Amino acid sequence: MVEPVLQIDNLVKSFGALRATDGITLDLKPGEIHALIGPNGAGKSTLIHQICGTLRQDSGTIRLAGEDIGALSAAARARRGLGRTFQVSSLAPEFSALRNVMLAVQARQGSSFGFFRPVMRDRSLIDPAMAILERVGLSDRARLPAAELSHGERRQLEIAMALALQSKALLLDEPMAGMGPEGSKRLTGFLDTLRQEAPILLVEHDMDAVFALADRISVLVYGRIIATGTVEDIRRDPAVRTAYLGDHA
Ligand SMILES: Nc1ncnc2c1ncn2[C@@H]1O[C@H](COP(=O)(O)OP(=O)(O)OP(=O)(O)O)[C@@H](O)[C@H]1O
């Protein structure tokens, strides 16, 4: 059996009387895109926050490459190889795309963020950063400040930074949000190739993207996973159709 890269077991998080995640168990295997879908308020963001460490679970375990990371800070989890993109961007907006990625490369190499070193002339940072920007299709935007990139390009840049940190697994929280049809199509194509580099847990409302990309889909409703399966399994599942998909199936 293939060992999962990420293994979540029985994760529980309550806000007062509300169980926002109510015993969630799921895993992410090498090379796969596992999509997490569900209606508004189902608990998707709460789950992502617990996995990346910005919210502490009440109980349950989170393992990355076999290591229990459930008590580590978000920064420590990122250093262990948990990459993520955010609904709200984490980029340094005044820095160029290149510099943002160079800082991630530098962090990966173990040196601290040396703002006073002449990083912009350091080939050991520039070359790998440019290679990654090329990989995500942003090399012609390398010198632009992150703030001047389009919404879709900023998502690509965040993914570039996750790649620079050599993430073992990627958590993508609604990467298609705010994108037009063209942008969604381009990002879908890109994510399709990205799964070989690091498996992806994808929270997404854009069902065209989910159906095009997902190896497996888990459906979350009121904090519980009501079904996990292939695209076909999920499309056919009567409980899922009732709870979520409706006409979209
Ligand atoms: N900090 C909080 N305090 C209290 N309740 C919260 C908090 N965060 C989330 N909730 C509640 O937990 C439930 C799950 O919310 P969550 O944002 O995780 O859902 P979601 O599936 O991500 O929704 P969406 O698709 O709209 O982003 C909701 O009922 C929400 O109101």
PDBQT file of the ligand as one rigid body, heavy atoms in Angstrom, charges set to zero:
ROOT
HETATM    1  N1  LIG A 301     -13.641  31.568  14.523  1.00  0.00    +0.000 N 
HETATM    2  C1  LIG A 301     -14.880  31.085  14.500  1.00  0.00    +0.000 A 
HETATM    3  N2  LIG A 301     -15.726  31.273  15.559  1.00  0.00    +0.000 NA
HETATM    4  C2  LIG A 301     -16.974  30.771  15.521  1.00  0.00    +0.000 A 
HETATM    5  N3  LIG A 301     -17.497  30.067  14.501  1.00  0.00    +0.000 NA
HETATM    6  C3  LIG A 301     -16.720  29.857  13.432  1.00  0.00    +0.000 A 
HETATM    7  C4  LIG A 301     -15.370  30.360  13.350  1.00  0.00    +0.000 A 
HETATM    8  N4  LIG A 301     -14.830  29.972  12.179  1.00  0.00    +0.000 NA
HETATM    9  C5  LIG A 301     -15.786  29.284  11.524  1.00  0.00    +0.000 A 
HETATM   10  N5  LIG A 301     -16.922  29.212  12.280  1.00  0.00    +0.000 N 
HETATM   11  C6  LIG A 301     -18.157  28.501  11.914  1.00  0.00    +0.000 C 
HETATM   12  O1  LIG A 301     -17.775  27.161  11.616  1.00  0.00    +0.000 OA
HETATM   13  C7  LIG A 301     -18.545  26.660  10.517  1.00  0.00    +0.000 C 
HETATM   14  C8  LIG A 301     -17.613  26.219   9.420  1.00  0.00    +0.000 C 
HETATM   15  O2  LIG A 301     -17.049  27.369   8.780  1.00  0.00    +0.000 OA
HETATM   16  P1  LIG A 301     -15.949  27.297   7.642  1.00  0.00    +0.000 P 
HETATM   17  O3  LIG A 301     -15.550  28.697   7.317  1.00  0.00    +0.000 OA
HETATM   18  O4  LIG A 301     -14.893  26.345   8.011  1.00  0.00    +0.000 OA
HETATM   19  O5  LIG A 301     -16.791  26.694   6.407  1.00  0.00    +0.000 OA
HETATM   20  P2  LIG A 301     -16.401  26.586   4.878  1.00  0.00    +0.000 P 
HETATM   21  O6  LIG A 301     -16.821  25.230   4.448  1.00  0.00    +0.000 OA
HETATM   22  O7  LIG A 301     -14.978  26.942   4.680  1.00  0.00    +0.000 OA
HETATM   23  O8  LIG A 301     -17.328  27.669   4.205  1.00  0.00    +0.000 OA
HETATM   24  P3  LIG A 301     -17.072  28.557   2.850  1.00  0.00    +0.000 P 
HETATM   25  O9  LIG A 301     -17.283  27.619   1.718  1.00  0.00    +0.000 OA
HETATM   26  O10 LIG A 301     -18.163  29.590   2.933  1.00  0.00    +0.000 OA
HETATM   27  O11 LIG A 301     -15.684  29.128   2.911  1.00  0.00    +0.000 OA
HETATM   28  C9  LIG A 301     -19.488  27.786  10.108  1.00  0.00    +0.000 C 
HETATM   29  O12 LIG A 301     -20.731  27.565  10.729  1.00  0.00    +0.000 OA
HETATM   30  C10 LIG A 301     -18.819  29.036  10.651  1.00  0.00    +0.000 C 
HETATM   31  O13 LIG A 301     -19.778  30.027  10.949  1.00  0.00    +0.000 OA
ENDROOT
TORSDOF 0
